[in-house]
Amino acid sequence: MEVRVPKLSMDAVQATFVAWLVDDGATVEDEQPLYTVETDKVETDVLAPASGVLRRGSAVPGTEYPIGTVLGVIEAG
C-alpha cells in the first residue's frame, strides 16, 4: 500500500515533509504514526494506512510535496 502526502485541509495543495517517525524496514501497525508533515504552520503526525513493513522513499525533510505524492510503501508482512 502506498504512503502518500494526505490532504489535511480543504485548501491544502501541498505539505512540508518534516521527518519519518519509523525506520526503513520496520514493521508497522495500522494507524501507527509514520511521519510528520506541516501545513499552515501546524505539524501533524500521519498514521499508517495498513500493517506491514515500511519501505521509505526519498522524502527530504523541509521539502514541500504536492498532496498525493508517494513517500513510501507498506509491504505485506
C-alpha positions in Angstrom: 0.0 0.0 0.0 1.3 3.4 -0.9 2.1 6.0 1.8 1.1 9.4 0.4 1.0 13.0 1.4 -2.5 13.5 2.8 -5.0 16.3 2.2 -5.3 17.7 5.7 -7.4 20.7 4.9 -9.8 21.9 2.2 -7.4 24.5 0.9 -4.2 22.3 1.1 -2.4 21.7 -2.2 0.9 20.7 -0.7 2.5 19.9 2.7 6.1 20.1 4.0 7.6 16.8 5.0 9.2 17.1 8.5 10.5 13.7 9.4 10.0 10.0 9.5 9.0 8.5 12.8 9.8 4.9 11.9 12.9 3.4 10.5 13.1 2.0 6.9 12.3 -1.7 7.0 10.5 -1.6 10.3 7.3 -3.4 10.9 4.4 -1.0 11.5 0.8 -1.5 12.7 -2.3 0.0 11.1 -2.8 3.6 12.4 0.7 3.8 13.9 2.3 7.3 13.5 4.7 7.1 10.4 5.9 10.6 9.6 5.2 14.2 10.4 4.1 16.9 7.9 3.4 20.6 8.3 0.7 22.6 6.7 -0.2 26.2 7.6 2.5 26.1 10.4 0.7 23.2 12.1 2.6 19.8 12.4 0.6 16.6 12.1 1.7 13.0 12.6 0.4 10.9 9.7 -0.8 7.4 10.6 -0.1 4.2 8.7 -2.9 3.2 6.3 -2.2 -0.6 6.9 0.1 -3.0 8.8 3.2 -4.4 7.3 6.9 -3.4 6.6 7.6 0.2 5.8 9.8 1.0 2.8 10.6 4.7 2.9 11.1 6.7 -0.2 13.4 9.6 -0.8 11.4 12.3 1.0 13.7 15.1 2.2 12.9 16.9 5.5 11.9 20.5 4.9 10.7 19.9 1.3 7.2 20.7 0.2 5.4 18.0 -1.7 2.1 18.1 -3.6 -0.9 16.3 -1.9 -0.9 12.7 -3.1 2.9 12.4 -3.6 4.1 8.9 -2.8 6.5 9.0 0.1 6.9 5.2 0.6 5.1 1.9 0.7 3.9 -0.6 3.2 4.5 -4.1 2.1 2.5 -7.1 3.5 4.4 -8.5 6.4 
